């Protein structure tokens, strides 16, 4: 219906046959500098017709020839190096020292063995430690690979895309698929994906600071340069890595990947290492504190033993060192870092399935802490299914039937049933003029979909709704003779858009068509079209128009005004006020909008309905329960914004919205007060969004901010959680964001916050579990040595140190109970109260004082039941079973260690159930996590193998247990769960008491 060819276009090159990939040479795609070559000659050299673009087959051949449009990256780390990296850990070094000490002890024992005495045929302790290290490395490697795959999957979902012309159609492709000869379609907010020679431009400005350091966006034009220029002065070239800040354009790709200007300096760009997240830093701090504490405990124990008993032989020294190693092994949860990464990766994969694509794992931590969500209205809180439903002209008002983007419907009088009351001819003519102006001043496009009866839109849905309305009323046919020759693009500051079109049916005479915010556009109008005649606009006309704007806004319509201005000349240079250069060429009309956008004729306005998403009201209510405030920020009329906000429950009925002008009039103190109280902002510019974010952050809020346009990028980047729109968002905004909404839906943000809270809760669960279990092991070893004589671990008159549990047994416990149960807890279902709590502050410790109390309490209980179980099988202890006196002390120690070993394993499995909540009973939702029960079952089976398989008896120093012994093991281990339940009961009672006092 409307030809949207851009101005300043050079003549098209003749139709060229696609070249074979072999006809082009990657080393020299062009023999000459494209900035000094006419655009049509560049197109010929690259064998492409600018009006059609490459064919899909030719593009595929060129990609095979030139490779993907990517900068060269460091070669991937080989798998064997990744595996060996699992051993680069201080704890592993410590365990290797333990292995060396075990080997030395075995050799000494063999060398000093008396003839006929029995000694170990092989150094089983050393062999077991090495095998467990290898198994742990394999598990770490597998978990790391899974996390890398999850991150890679997310990266592919957020891969940048580019608009190109191929097979005569504008299409979106992955930026990596752009090839030399592609025709780039550039628009405001796009990232330029390759180096290219401009073919056409309309008010095009590109930010090149990332490449040239130029802080001000550079105006671009397709004219050939007369001499070679510096990079920043090549006005007819666009460069990879820059971004469009204004206008539109088309460029032919002359260089991709490493053949771009950015590629030439790629060697100067260093690979940035992945930064540790705050959570990872805290975990490193916790592990460090645990390690230091254990080293101090080991030093104290060794010093005490040296003073009290002395080291009488080499065996005493070796046994003491093994004790220190046992304490260190018991303290540090080996798989913590890998488990943490995998749990975060699995969490973001679940988010991605629900349309929330988190670009970095670290953002999950922030998501659960969000206290304010600032959201745009259109498409996020509403469906973004724009439909022009009302057209208000100076003589009356009509309604357009039909919804969505199908151009099916008709014009009827307001309030009449379809088919009743034909619209009067004078109003009909005014409607045609209004919809025609809106369809002309338009960058949208409506296409028939692949399936019959479906329609695809390209561009802004608001603009496409005007095209649909024009087709419904057949207005488009009345403007077929017009061809666009120039454009003054829409910006959020101008709040309007104008184009210049020539009428091919009237000697090429020019007309300005404009659309924009009615109150803004009205100020540029001096005339009004009424009943086929044009007369001066009066103050009464203005007041009536503004009254109609207010009425439609109150009915939740988005309003757009339309106007036009006949220029009565075929040459734009003849328009009064237009400035030309010495060659007589008109300078960029975007800089001369005042000369064009004046003395315009008001035709009318449209009321566009964009119904609220039905699910958003529930999401807003859920956010409110979670202590999260929802703030609407929109460029719409204040009354429209307030009406939609009240319908969604963001504000109460009758609530007001603040406008950008009102915000500008405030000082910082008043501004902060306003943002703490007001939740709806209308007629705001992008800089207001940034100020609102800054203000909310000054008040201690964790702010999520949505954005789609290029000017939203600063606010999105500044927000704690920048959220870009996946459908309508520009590439620049997506690059600035930490999260992308694949469905542009506000409810997805709330769902992501819920998921973020659930992930964080699960992290706390497995941290509580891992650390309390490891603290239990440390206390077992420490008190087992300190109280060895009291418990019967050492006999009167015996010399040296006897450790309650062997280092290999402790390693087995960590391998058995750390990995699988902790991972299973990382995917624990969300608790019902996850969105009934206030947001967590980022300054709050992951492991707070209350959790440390829980960790120490469980650790003490775990150590106590383990040592009691051992004591029952040692003569001379507190609870000794007299039957053990029938066997020697060495046999007693093997049995006692097997008891303690098994009790500690089962105590940790009971602890896995108890650790799922700090307050809620373990029996609530006991069987809701099948993965956890699977992990527990696996651990039980493996522990049975260690106890009943003879070769594992030798390796781990165990012996088969009787049925009675098993009852003792299970009964003592279960005390951990009972003690935890009693503690939770007391804590819940205390909390209820505090609430009743309040």
Buried (B, 14 or more C-beta within 10 A) or exposed (E): BBEBEBBBBBEBBEEBEBBEBEEBEBEEBBEEBBBBBBBBBBBBBBBBBBBBBBBEEBBBBBBEBBBEBEBEEEEEEEEEEBBEBBBEBEBBEBBBBBBEBBBBBBEBBEEEEEEEEEEEEEBBBBBBBBBBBEBBBEBBBEBBBBBBEBBEBBEEBBEBBBBBBBEEEBBEBBBBBBBBBBBBBBBBBBBBBBBBBBBBBBBBBBBBEEBBEBEEBBBBBBBBBEEEBEEEEBBBBBBBBBBBBBBBBBBBBBBBBBBBBBBEEEEEEEEEEEEEBBBBEBBEEBBEEBBEBBBEBBEEBBEEBEEEBEBEEEBBBBBBBBBBBBBBBBBBBBBBBBBBBBBBBBBBBBBBEBBBBBBBBBBBBBBBBBBBBBBBBBBBBBBBBBBBBBBBBBBBBBBBBBBBBBBBBBBBBBEEEEEEEEBBEBBBBBBBBBBBBBBBBBBBBBBEEEEEEEBEBBBBBBBBBBBBBBBBBBBBEBBEEBBBBBBBBBBBEBBBBBBBBBBEEBEEBBBBBBBBBBBEBBEBBEBBBBBEEBEEBEEEBBEEBEEBBBBBBEBBBBBBBBBBBBBEBBEBEEBEEBEEEEEEEBEBBBEBBEBBBBEBBBBBBBBBBBBBBEBBBBBBBBBBEBBBBBBBBBBBBBBBBBBBBBBBBBBEEEBBBBBBEBBEEBEEEEBBBBBEEBBBBBBBBBBBBBBBBBBBBEEEBBBBBBBBBBBBBBBBBBBBBBBBBBBBBBBBBBBBBBBBBBBBBBBBBBBBBBBBBBBBBBBBBBBBBBBBBBBBBBBBBBBBBBBBBBBBBBBEEEEBBBBBBBBBBBBBBBBBBBBBBBBBBBBBEBBEEBBEBEBBEEEEEBBEEEBBEBBBBBBBBBBBBBBBBBBBBBBBBEEBBEEBEEEEBEEBBBBBBBBBBBBBBBBBBBBBBBBBBBEBBBEEBEEEBEBBBEBBEBBBEBBEEBBEBEEBBBBBBBBEBEEEBBEBBEEBBBBBBEBBBEBBEEBEEEEEEEEEEE
